[in-house]
Structure formats: structure tokens, C-alpha cells
Amino acid sequence: MDFDAIDLAIAQDDEKCLRVNEALEVLAEADPRKAEVVKLRVFAGLQVQEIAALLNASEKTVQRDWTFAKAWLSQELKRAP
């Protein structure tokens, strides 16, 4: 087993997690609700209906926020070094 390869893989995952966190912070500054939708969907594993109830928003609003945030994060992560 090549432990250097394992360390490299772990380091790359740490970097990716850091980039995602930084991107979420930027999104939260611009639109806190969209960032919250991402956190609840990705990290808490909640469904759109559950998020809508928690945020006191319509399911359509949560779905739009989720769609926008996924696209925005994807673009943001492509730009990051």
C-alpha cells in the first residue's frame, strides 16, 4: 500500500472541503437563504418540503434557491485555484 498516495488523497479532500466552505461563505454574504438551503440539503440531508417548513418559504422558492445555489457553487468552484 502506498501511504503517500493516501496522504495526497486526504489532502486533496481537505482542500476541496475548504473551497466549498469558502464558496458557501461568499454565497451566504450575498444570499443567506440560498446558503442555508444548501446547508440543510447537503449537510442535514433534508428534503425540499422539510426545508420549506423550516425556512417558512414555499417549496417552489426552496427549489429555485437550490437550483440557483448548485449552479452558482459549481461555477465558483471551477474558478477557485
N, C-alpha and C positions, 0 to 999 in steps of 0.2 A: 504494500500500500504506500502511495506517495503522499506523505503528510504535507509537503509543500503545496501540492495541488489542493488539498483540503483547506489549508490556511488561506490560499488565494481565493477559493470559492466563498469562504466565510467573509473575507474582507470585501469582496465584491457585493455580497448581500448587504453588509453593513452600509456600504456606500449607497446602494440603491435605496435602502430604508431611509437614510439621511436625506437623500434627494427628494423622496416622496414627502417626508416630513416638512422639508423646507418649502416645497411646492404647495402643500396644504396650508402652511402659514401665510403664504402670499395670497392664496385664494381666500382665506379667512379674513384678511385685511380688506379685500375687495368686496367679498360677499360672504358674510359669516354663515348664512343659512345653507348655502351650497356646500361649504366646507363641512358643516355639521351633518348634512345628508351623506356625504362621503364617509365620514367617520362612523356614523350609525350603520350604514350599509356594509362597509368593508370590515370594520373592526368589531362591531357589535353583532353583525350578521342579521340585522333587522330587514324585514320586507317593506316595500313601499307603503303598504297600509299602516304598518306599525309606526313608521317614521312620520307619516302624515298625522297620526293621532298625537304623537309626542310633540311635534312642532306646531300643532294646531294649524295645519295647512291642508289644502286639498291633495288628493292623490295625484292629480294631474300636475300640480305645482311641484310636488316632490319628484315625479318622473321627469319633468322638464329640467329641474335642478340637477338630477342625477345624470341625465344625458349630456347636459352642458358641462358639468364638472368632469365627467370621464373624458370628453373631448379636450377640454382645457388642460387637464393634467397630462394627458398624452402628449400634447404639443409642448407643454412646459418641460416635461422630462426629456423630450427629444432635443431641446435647446440646451439643457444643462450639460456641462462637460463630463 
